[in-house]
Amino acid sequence: MSDPTRATLDALNGTDVHLHHVCKARDATDRVGPRHFLHAGPPIALTDIPGPMRGGIIAGLLLEKEAGSVAEAEAIIDHGEVSISPCHDAGAVGAMAGIVTPNTPVVVAETAEGLRTFSPLNEGIGGAMRYGSYDEGTLARLRWLGDVLAPALDEAAGHSDPIDLVALVAEGLRRGDDCHNRLVATTATLLVTLTPGLLRSRLDREDLAEVAAFVAGNGHFALPFAISAAKAVTLAASGVAGSPVVTAMAGNGRQFGIRVSGLGDRWFTVAAPVGDPVLVEGATLDDVTPTMGDSMIAETAGFGALAMTAAPAIMSFVGGDMALAQEITRRMRTLCAGTSRRLLLPAEDFLGTPLGIDVHRVRALGVEPVVNNGLAHREPGRGRVGAGITSIPVEPFVAASEALTKKANEALMEEASESLTEETERRR
């Protein structure tokens, strides 16, 4: 194994991440403003955004009181009076549409070295801004999340011992989650961990009961805690010269892109796939927005689809059976450069999950990597339509591999040229 690959794997395996704060996005970053929001996936022009992202921006404008009605919000978008940029460029990850506004409540993670990342609190699986919903129920919930739930969780965390977010994911895998599309056990563990702090907080009994009921009733609540940790781990593994290990995978509903450690922040993209989803009753494939969201950072960090054998129950949610789960994990082992030392699979005698998708391996084998993901309706305001297992075309991985090879060859040529020049000078 080459030294750059080993260095990247060591960062993925060894970066410690703890919960830092739960707050509004304006208190976590200066990359958002009243009319500047973050979005999921590679960069996209405002004129090209898919329906769920448009719906999320409408919700954001209403939440920020930049618009007084849906019609006003749509006019702001259509006149180009709002700007958007990728969550990944702000050290963040957003599920689905990924819209983050100043008042969006977020989970902030921090590494031992002081690197901070964040992700929006999970609103639940029904109507949600991340799915492009903007009805009053969605907005009221967002306000409650920001004004009541976030401060309560932040205070509870302050009354608790530091919460190790990588350990939280590891425990979730031990208890039957994949920690991307199934987080029932992880959410329960998080609630138990925070409960003493909640009881010590200034919340009155009614608010305390409402907070506990919301967390307990939302099986995906732990997702932003898991993926903000994944973003921190993969950021720590980024920027290793020559490394072929993938450090981000994300979709914006039009394109799906990857970033690679040895190639910095450059995106390699392909048309976003749809996959083979399990749809809600009444929905058809024509209703589905192609793959979108930043939560595939889970697979980039060694869980999600790479840990399917940990979560038999997830197969009814995303489609398939346990044999398929085993096949997916085996497939990803062939495409990964290493094995996790922290994320272990009970069903495989506690073998570590596959870790570090290697673009050179994808190129050599021609095998498509796999993620599992949620799906939103193509039209703004229609919400969730399903979830599924999605194979990602090899093209961006091949392009990244070729770019790395070209960069390495250029470095060798430059080195040879410098050596020749030095030899010439010496002989003079």
N, C-alpha and C positions, 0 to 999 in steps of 0.2 A: 504493500500500500504506500502511495506517495506521501511525502511529508505534508503537503498542503491538504490532502484529504484527511490525514490523521489529525491535523490541527483543527480542521473544521469539526470532525466528529468529537474531538475532545471538548470543544466549546459546546456542542449540542448535548453532550453527556455530562458536562461538569458545571454548567452555569446555574447558579442558585437564584431563584426568583421568589419574592414574597409580595404579599398584598401591601400596597403603599397607602392608597386612599380610595374612597368611593365618593365622587364629587361630580359637579357639572363640568362639561368639557372645557368651558372657558377658564376653569381653574387648573386644567391639566395641560393646556397648550395655547400658544398664540396663533395657531394655524387655522382658527375658525373665527368668523365674525358674523354680524347680523345678516349679511348677504354673501358670505363665503362659507361654504360647507365642504365637508369631506365626503368622499364616496368610495365604494368598494371597487377593487380591480385595478387594471392598468388605466392610464389616463384616457379620458373620453371627452369629446366635445359636447357642450350642452345641447347642441342640435341633434346629437346622435344617441342621447340617453334612451334606454328602454323604458317601458311603461312603469315598472315598479320603482325605478329610480326617479322618474318624474313625480310619481305619487309621493315618494319619500321627501322630495324637495318641497312639494306643496305642503306636506305636513310640517316640514321644518320652518317654512315661511309663516305658517299659521302659529306654530309654537313660539316663534320669536316675535310675533305680533308685527311682522313686516308686511303682512297682508291681513285684511279683515274678512276675506271670503276666499273660497276656492277660486272664483273667477279672477280676483285680484292677484292671487298667487300664480295662476296660469299666465296672466298677462306679464308678470314680472319675468317668468321663465321665457316666454315667447319673445320678449323684447331684449333678452340677454342681460337682464339687470341683476342676475345672481351668478356667482362663479363657483366652480367646484374643482377640487383636486383630490388625488388619491389618498386614502387613509394611510397607505404604506409609506408615503412621503413624510408623514407627520409622526411616524413611530406608532401607528395605530392599526387596528384591524376591525372592520365592521362586517357583521353578518348580513347576507343577502344584499340589499341595495346599499347598505353601509353608510347611510346618510348620518353625519354627525354635525350638529349645530351647537352654538354656544351653550344652550340650556339642556342639551342632551346629557343625561346622567351616565357616567362612565366608571368602569373599574380601572384603577391605575396599578400596574405592577412595577416592581423595581428589582433590579439585580443587585448583587453585593457590590458591584462596581459603580452603582448609581445610575445605570441606564434605565429609563422609564418608558413604558408602553401603556396603551390603554385601549379599551373596547367598550361600546355602549352596553348598559345593563339590558338583560333580556326581558322583553315585554310580555312574553308568553307566545303560544303557538297560534293564536287566532289572529284577529286584525291587529296589525302592528306597522309602525313606520318602516321597519326593515323590509316588509313585504309590499310596501307602497300604499298602505292604508292611510287615510287622513280624515276619517269621520270623527265626530266629537268624542266618542268613546275612546278611540285611540289617543286623541290629544289629552283627554282628562287623565288617562292612565299615565302618559308621559309626564304630565305635570306632577302627579302624585309620586311617581318614581323619583323625580328630581327634588321635590320639596319635602317629602316624608321618608321614603325608603332609603335613598342614598345617604342622607345625614344619619339615619338610624344605623345603617350598616357601617358607616365610617366611625361612628362613636363606638359601636360594638367592637369593631376591630381594634380600636384604641384601648379597649378594656381587656383585650385578649393577648395571648402570646403571639409573636409573629406567625402569620399563616403562610406556610410553605406551599406555593401554588403548584410546583412540580410534584411534590408529595401528594397533593390533593388529586391530581390526575392519576398518579400511580395507584392510589387507593381506589379510585373509581374503576380502573381496569381490574383490580382484584375483586371488585364487588359486582362485576357484570356490565359495566359501561364500556363504550368505545371512546367516550368523552368528546365526541363531535356531534353525532345525531342522537345518541342516548346518553343522558347524564342524570338519570333518576337517582342512582346511588350516590353519585358525586354531589348532587344538590342536597341530599339528605345529610351527607357527611359535613358539608359546608354549614348547613343550618344548625346541626348539633354543635359544631365548633364555635359558631357565633352566638348561640343561645345564652351562655352565661354573660357575655358582654351586653346583649340586648336587655337582659334582666337588670343589669346594672345601669342601663342608660336612663336618660330623662324622659323617655317615652311614657305617655299615659297608657293605661291598660288597654284601651280601645285601639290605639295606634299600634301597640305591641302585638295585639291579637291579629290585626290586619296585616302587619308586616310578616308575621310568622305564617299566616294562612296563604299569603301571596307566594312566598318562597316555597312552601310545602306543596302548593298546588301547581307549580310550574316546573315540570320535569327537565326543562332546558335552562333553568336559572343559572346553573354553574358554568354555562358555555363561555361567557365573557371572561370569567376568571381563568378558564383553561386556555383560551386562545390568546389572551393578553400575555400569559406566561409563555406560550409557544412563540409569540412574536418577540419577546425578550430573548429567548434562547436562540432563535434564528438570527436576530440582529447581532448577538454576540458572536455568532458563527460566520458573519458576513465579512467580505473584504479580505479574504485570505487568497493571496495571489496564486493563481494556477489551480485553485480548488474547483472540482466539477460538481460540488454538492449544491442542490437546490435550496435556496433560502426563502423563497416565497412562491406561492401558487395562488392565483386569484382570478375571478371573472367579473366583468362589468355588464354581462348580458349580451354583449356584442362580440367581445374578444375574451379569450382566456390567455393569461400570461404567466410566465415564470421569471424569477430572478435567480442568479447563480452566484455563489460566494466569490468566485474568482473574476466575476464580471460586474461587480458593484450593483448599481441601481438600474442597469439596462434591462428593459423588458424584452422578452421573446414571446411573440403572440401567435395565436391561431384563432380561427372562428370558434366562438364558444359552442361546445357540444350540448346536447340535451340529455343523453344517456337513456337508461331504461327505467323510468320512474314508476313508483306506486302512487297513483293519483287519488285525490279525494273523490267522493261519489259525485258523478255528474261531470267531472272534468275530462278533457281529452288532450292529446298531445298538442293539438293546435292552440290550446290555452297556455302552454308552458313557455315561460321566458327561458332561453338558453342559460347555461350555468353562470351564476353570478355569486359574488360574495368573497370575503377575505378569509372565511373560516376554514378554508383548505390549508391554512397555516398549521392546522392540527396534523394533517398528514405530513407536512414538511418537517414537523417536529417529532414525528414517530408515533402518533396515535391516530384516531379516526379509522379510516379504512385499513391502515396498517395494523390495527389491533382488533380486527373484526372477530377473531376467534375468542376474544375476551367477552363478547357481548352477543350470545345466541339470540336474545330477545329482540335485538335490533333488526333482525332479518325480516320480521313481519312488517316493520316500518319502512324499510328501504327496498325490500324485495329479495327473494332467494331463500336459500336454506343454509344449514351449517356446513354442508359440503362446499358451497360457494364461498362462504366466509373463509374456510381453510384454504381454498384455491387462491383467493385474493391475497391473503397474508403470505402464502408461498410465493406468489408472483412478485410481490413487492420485495421479498427477500432477495430475489435475483437482481432487482434493480437498485438496491440500496448498498452503500459502501460499508455499512457496519450494523451493529446491534446495540440497542439501548442497554445501559447498565442500570437504569432506574425504572423504566417502564416495562413491567414483566407480565407475561401471559400465563395465568394459572393452567389453562387448558393445554399448554405446551410445556408442561413441567417447569414453569416459571422462566422459560427462555425469554430474553429481551425482545421487544418489538423490532422490526426492521427500522433502520435509522439512516437517514442521509441519502435521498434519492440522487443517483449519480448519472449525470447527463451522458457521459461516455458509455455507460452500461445500457442506457435506453437506446442510444444510437446503435451500439453493436448488436443488441438483441432484437431491436425493432418491436419491443413489447410496450404496450400502452400502460402507463401508470393509472392507478385507480384512486378516486376520492368518493366519499359519500356526501350528499348535500341536500339541502332543502330546495324547493322550487316555488316560484311566485307566478301569479297570473300575468300574462302579457299586458293587460290593461291596467292603468293606474286605479288604485282604490279597490281592487278585487281580492287582494290578499293571497294567502297561501293556497297552492293547488296540489302539493304533494312533496315527496322526497324520493331519493333514489341513489343508485350506484352508477357512477359515471366514469367511463374510461376516457382519458385525456389523449388526444392525438399526439403522435411522437414528434411532429414537426418542430415545435419550439425547443424541445430537448435536443433534437438533432442540430438545429441552428446554433444553439448555445454551445454544444460540443464542438462544432466546426469553428466557432468564434474563439473558443479557448485554444484549440489546436493552432489556429492562425496566429493568435497572440503569442503562444509559446514558440512557434517557428520564427516569428519576427524578433523575439527576444534573443533566440539563439543566433540569428543572423547578425543582429546588432552586437552581440558579444563577440562573435567571430571577427567582425569588422574591427572592433576595438582592439582585439588581440593582434590582428594583422597590423594595425596602425602602430601599436606599441612595439611590435617586433621590428617594423621598418625603422622606427625612430631609434631603437636600440642599435641596429646595425650601422646606422649613420654615425 
